[in-house]
Amino acid sequence: MTINQLSIFIENKAGTLVKVLKLLKEAEIQLIASTIADTVEYGICRIICSEPLKAYKMLKDHGVSVALSDVFALELDNKPGCAADAIEIFAQENVGLTYLYSFLLNGKGVLIFRTDNAEKAKEIIILNKLAFIAEKDLSLLV
């Protein structure tokens, strides 16, 4: 029901992001989605990729500050309002989202999020029969 996400801490200076991307390229790891949240001194690059455990180990071995975490990935129809409808279900149950990003893949919307109550989020997904992407499904998508 969840997938692995890499969170890479990078300095806000020229060349640091490209170093990470080149390492992933050399390891033949396919990026599926990424987002960067920045502050003045550093950024957090969040990545969904084809082989997150391999990527995590390889980046650690190269001295990159990286964390691996579980996030939810909902599959949505590619129609206006589907993301709002899905998020509303969580809001009605008082489950907050810590962060969220989305993208299109194979004609479907994908909503990636982390929540302050993972157990309740799992329950909501099951009870509302929301389509989700599991870790084993990622390699089939790329």
N, C-alpha and C positions, 0 to 999 in steps of 0.2 A: 504494500500500500504506500510505502515511501520509497524514495530513491536517494542515492548518495549525491551530495553536492560538495564541491571543493570551494573553500573560502581561502583565498590567497591574499596575504597582506603584502602590499607593495608600496615602496616609497613613491611620492609624487615627484619623480624626476625622470628626465628623458632616458629611455632605454630599459627601464625596469620591467615594463609590461612585455616588451618584445622579447626579453630574455625568457620569460615564462612561456610565451607562445611558441618560441623556437624549440624549447625543450619538449613541449607537447607534440610539436610537428615531428621532431626527430624520433619520438617514441611512437609515431603513427597513431596518435590518439585523436579521435574526431570530436571537435567541439559541437555540441548540440545547441547550447544557449549560453550566454554570458551576460553579466551586468556588472557595472562598477559603481560603487558608492564611494565618494571621496570626502576627505577632510583636507585641511591645509597641508598636513605632513605626510599622510599616507592614504591609500585607497584599499578597499576590500573588493577584490574581483571574485565574483561568485560564478562558478562554472558547472554546467551539467555536461558530461562528456560520455563517450562510448565505453571507457574502461576506467571508472573513477578510482578503484583500488590501485591499479597499476600506475595511474597518474599521481596519486597521493604519494606512493612509495618513491617514485622517480623524482618528484619535486623535493621531497624530504632529503633524499640522497644528494641532491644538488644544493642543499642549504636554503631552500625556499621556505618561508614561513607559511605553512598551509594547514588547514584543519578540514576534517571530513565530518559532515553532519547529514542527518536525515531531514529531508524536506518532503512535502506532499506535492504530487503532480496530478492535477485533474485534467482529464481530456474533455474538451467542450466542442460543441458544434461551432462552426465558423459562421456565426450569425450575430448581428448586433444585440447586445444585452445579455448574452449567455454568461459572461464573467460576472456581471452585476447580479444576476440571478443566483449564481453559485455562492458568491460572497455574502449575499443577503441571508442565505441559510445559516451560515456560521454566525453572523451578527445576531440573528434572532435567538440563537442559543447562547449568546454572550461569550462567544469564543473570539478573542482578538487575534489579529494577524500581525506578526512582528515585521515581516516584509513580504513583498509579493512582486513577481515579474511574470511576464507572459510572452508567448511567441506562437507562431504558426508552424506546424509540422505535418506534412502529408495531408494537407487540407483540413486539419483539425486545429483548434486552439488548444494550447497547453498553458495551464495556470500553475506556476510554481509558488509555493508559499511555506512559510514557517509560522507556527502558532504558539501561543502561550499555554495551550492545553492540548497536547498531542493525543492523549487518550480520548478525550471528548471529540476531537476532530475525526478520529478513526470511527467512532460511534456514529457521528453525523454522516460520514461518507457512506457507511453501510446502510443505515436506516433510510437515507434518501436515495440510495442506489445511484450514487454519483460515479461516473466512469473515472477510473484512475489508472495511472501508469505505474507499474512496479519495476523494480530494478532489473529483473530478468527481461523485461520488454524493451529496455533501452537499446540493446544491440540490434534488435529487429527494426528499429526506427531509422537507423543511419545506413 
